[in-house]
Amino acid sequence: MSRAMSTSTHIPVLLEETIKALAVQPGGRYIDCTLGGGGHAAAILDRSSPGGQLLGIDADPTAIKAARSRLKAYSGSTLLINENFINLQAICYKYDFFPVHGILFDLGLSSLQLNGSGRGFSFQHNAPLDMRLSPTQEVTAADIINTSTEGELAHLIKTYGEEGYGRRIARYIVQERPIKTTLQLVRIIERAVGGRRGRLHPATKTFQALRIAVNHELEYLRAALRQAISLLGFEGRLVVISYHSLEDRIVKQFMQQEARDCICLPGTPACLCGHTVSLRLVNKKVITPSQAEVQLNPRSRSARLRAAERVITQDEYYESTEKLCFAASVEAKGWRRPVLLEKLRMAFSAS
Ligand SMILES: C[S@@+](CC[C@H](N)C(=O)[O-])C[C@H]1O[C@@H](n2cnc3c(N)ncnc32)[C@H](O)[C@@H]1O
């Protein structure tokens, strides 16, 4: 989740850090996989001008509408698509938008979705238990709550919410079904858990778990990160901002694994995996918001930014026409820095 000054605005989290991590440059091509209100996208377009291009993706049609209005001034340089980022590669192939200089994932929800969107994302507003990012998805939070077994609910709340009271909450839910609204669910959780615990509202973890399950958040993130690598050009940057430990763990492990050649289990006498490095970590330590940012925007407090750069090894074999097309187009547009161009020439001549 990023931040909100009011119910109708979404302020991009770690904005300067994101632009720096993406190494935004004039004439660059970028993908924002989580367009939201278009805050990061506007800054990317601003810094990549003249000649910058941006493909913006969001599963939520209302986000696309908001971003389209915000990015009106850049309409000639943007392509905004109402799609799920699980289809990232297919979208880029369809619109011939690859390779790119940078890909951003700013995960979670925008303030527009959290604050009274009427879709049940927040335990602070009464609404039907929906939680779908897109109305085209079939399964709602109410479907999961009202049709899962007690065991399934307990597992889901424990795994996706990291909630220690998962079994107890599941038991109370099953006793009180059918449950239709957010506040109905909140009251049940409060009874199960027994009021407020520490700084977190007792419903926080269960709502997180339901949202993750409804939108397949963890599986889709894993799959999209993998697709992102294949779309990055030479020294292209992958930047991910996550808001809870389950997401951050996936991003961290993915980047660390892709930053190594062999990923065989320790003690394996000779490499069996054949895995080769595809990323270089840009920031070894995770980047978090400053105190000033958190004060201005309390929702940014859990944000964690990780960045990595596409590595093309000397022995990598350039068999795909996509990569060759990129090589040909490099001098015409895109990478303009002479040092990069020289490195790229060397990489291609070595392959
Ligand atoms: C934190 S907001 C992004 C805010 C944006 N960076 C800005 O500055 O306005 C996250 C956005 O990602 C979208 N989103 C989350 N998961 C998605 C997915 N799997 N596919 C496409 N969009 C997704 C949400 O609908 C939401 O609009």
The ligand as a Gaussian input file, in Angstrom:
#p B3LYP/6-31G(d) Opt

LIG

0 1
 C        0.420000       0.709000      -4.596000
 S       -0.588000       0.846000      -5.987000
 C        0.477000       1.603000      -7.165000
 C        0.534000       3.081000      -7.033000
 C        1.338000       3.766000      -8.102000
 N        2.710000       3.380000      -8.062000
 C        1.222000       5.272000      -8.015000
 O        2.233000       5.949000      -7.824000
 O        0.122000       5.793000      -8.144000
 C       -0.653000      -0.783000      -6.610000
 C       -1.499000      -0.941000      -7.854000
 O       -1.162000      -2.216000      -8.393000
 C       -2.315000      -2.817000      -8.902000
 N       -2.071000      -4.258000      -8.904000
 C       -1.845000      -5.071000      -7.845000
 N       -1.649000      -6.340000      -8.258000
 C       -1.745000      -6.324000      -9.612000
 C       -1.630000      -7.321000     -10.612000
 N       -1.389000      -8.605000     -10.308000
 N       -1.753000      -6.966000     -11.899000
 C       -1.985000      -5.657000     -12.232000
 N       -2.133000      -4.671000     -11.324000
 C       -2.007000      -4.999000     -10.022000
 C       -3.416000      -2.382000      -7.973000
 O       -4.675000      -2.439000      -8.632000
 C       -2.996000      -0.949000      -7.617000
 O       -3.628000      -0.021000      -8.453000

